[in-house]
Amino acid sequence: DMVETYGVQQLLTALKDPTTGVSIKTRSYKLRKFPDCFVGRDAVDWMMTTWELGTREDAVFIGQALMKARLIYHVTDDHDFKDDYLFFGVRFNIDAAPRSD
């Protein structure tokens, strides 16, 4: 699969590319602003097109692998990666990632 072939770090690099990646920007929900985030559904759409995946579930699997590696996170830590209108942030500084052990 793509996660084993390319590794999560390389997949994340492609996802957050400012020119060809998914749209990462400040988003608002219920009067709260969330900087530097993307929408899960948009990321699934992007992965389907960019990587020519067979199913949307394949894209969700990749998103979940990125979360498991603590490279992306749900902005309020309430959800796993989903094909939905949910905001996810990218950890630009991996060493600063909080641990949820």
Steps between C-alpha positions, in 0.01 A plus 500: 500500500598866472589539866751214482627601156558869565493536880288743695756782496516504118120485477473793742753701297284455188178580688630830643678620184388865461465471121369151436377384841171536683384850599643586844373828643325662794144373529210601724235294675253626761683834538833325561796533265732209432825600328688285249249220457331301225163328465502121523261461205718732287806292587317182398398663169861614446643155578249330268599727211872537568578141590225334293380292795239231449260603777438787737563251781858464368545876545351488851745220585790725392360791704469273803861383450611866499309553825644186657848629414396830669567696179145637477239555771135595539498865608306431822617137541142374478520283186710250315568583136171481308360574155296785644493877549743487793811714544844343530831668569846404382785470746775709345724439800472128575696532828227730634229237454315431824490140611166330551638187667 
